[in-house]
Amino acid sequence: MEGIDKCGIVYKTSSYLAWHKINIVSLTSQKKFAPQSGTGIYSIALEVETPEDMITHELRRGLHEVDEELHMDIYFAAKS
């Protein structure tokens, strides 16, 4: 996930995951500043374990709702 830094990004993301019984295995975050404007840009990289019965598109849809609320961009990569 990446977007303009604001309070609640980690809280709302981790709350959604916990509510759906999704385990965070790894979380790294970084704040950097946009070169032109100096705006704080926050990024999070997560590795998660989902329940066996969870369908990938359900996870994507749910996180997209969080993403929309926070005005963030979210990217998915399947672990091989």
N, C-alpha and C positions, 0 to 999 in steps of 0.2 A: 504494500500500500504506500502511496505517496501523495502528499498534498500540503497545503498551507498549514503550518503548525498552529495548533489550538489545544486547549484543555479538553481532556476526555477521549482522545484517540485510543490510547491503550485500554482505558477502562471500558469503553463501549465495545471495542473489538473483542476483548477477553471476556466480557460479560456475555456477549452473543455466543461465543464458543463454549463457555461453561454451561450456559442454559441448554445447549444442544449436546452436552456430554462429549465435546470435542476436546481432546487433550493437547495442550501446547507443549511440544517437545523442545523447541528452541525458539527464542525470540531475540532478534537484534534490532536495534533502532539507531537512527542517526538524524541529527538536525544539521542542515547546511543552509546556506543563504544564496538566494537567486542572484546571479552576477549583476544584472541591470538594476533591479529594484531593492535588493537587500532583504527581501521578504524571507522569513524563515520557512524552509521546506522540511517537513518531517517525513521520514520513511521508516517502515517497519518490514522486516522479513520474518516470516513465521514458518515453522515446520510443525505440522499438526498430525495427530492420529485421530481418525474418525471412527465412530462405531461401525461395525461390519455391515449393518443394515442401512447405513446412510448412502444415499445416491449422490454422486458427484455434483449433478446439476442442482440438487437441493442446497448443498453447501455454497455453491457459486451464487445462487439466487439470494440466499440469506445474507451472505457477506456483501453482495451488491446493494442490498437495502441499507446495511451499515455504512457502506461506501457512499451512497447517495446522501444519507443523513449528515455525514461528516464532510462531504464535498472532497472526497479523496479519489484517487485512481487506484484500482486494484488489479493485480496481475497474478495469474495462476500458472504453476508449473507442476506437472505430475512427477513424483519421485519414482525413479525406475528401480 
